[in-house]
Amino acid sequence: MIKERLYQVILLDGSSPIGYFETRQEAVRAHRGNISKLVEVIPKATKKTIAAAKPTDEALLISKRSNDDLKTSLGCGYSVTYNCPKAERLYEGMRYLEVGDDQVLEAYVSRIERYEKSIHHHWKGPGLKPNKEWAWAIFHSKGELVSRSFAQEKYNNSLKGTQGGISYIKV
């Protein structure tokens, strides 16, 4: 399961207001133009539950991407989706496969957060659904592009994905 993170704001004058924010977007909205930096904080109660989370032998599969989308995702360190992966199946360090036309981005999930156009600006436009906004940003690390045929052989899977673009495969 992904770690719950809160964000503490450090203002330009060096002071820090009392309280934490659940997302970076909330912090930016509350103190727009007066933020020196945001500090990630993991609450103590969350640390205990995270230790109990056990990795599975599944990989998160994001399908129906173009090769240009894969390069964008690799370059900025996150991908965007309309649908949200199931929180109980997602954890930090989970293998992440983003499937394009003839390439696959292999990486590891680091976190997921709500999409906001001003913060997740690397992904332009509404994508395949012109009247719908992206909903989630899935961050990943240690990414590399490999050929689709190599990945299909490595995972013994066709990597076709499902309707909605989010599925899980055994690794």
C-alpha angles and dihedrals in degrees: 000000000000116000117254109239131191126196128228118200123224109197127216091258090056096252124124122216117228114263140036135254126227094219137024088238093060091050092050092049093049096048103023112176095003101079122113094178145332120236121205113227125189112207116232093239090056094051091062095051093045092059088058094053110106122206117236131210092252130110127209109240121202109188140186099047129143121234088250089056089053091052090049091049093048092047098050099032098238143069130211129228140180093221129053123233114237108275094216091057097044123084139164110272094026113146112259125203121186110188124211135174097286103347136065128208109219115196144129126262114247103171146328129224140167114280118248121180096221095051101034094046097146090083109067128203131355095297118215095349108060095189095047130074124223110263108193139034114207112198120207138180139204091031126175134172118238132173116273092234090054092050092047090053093044095051096032089230135114090230091217095141126200140273107293092035099254123101142136130239134189114253 
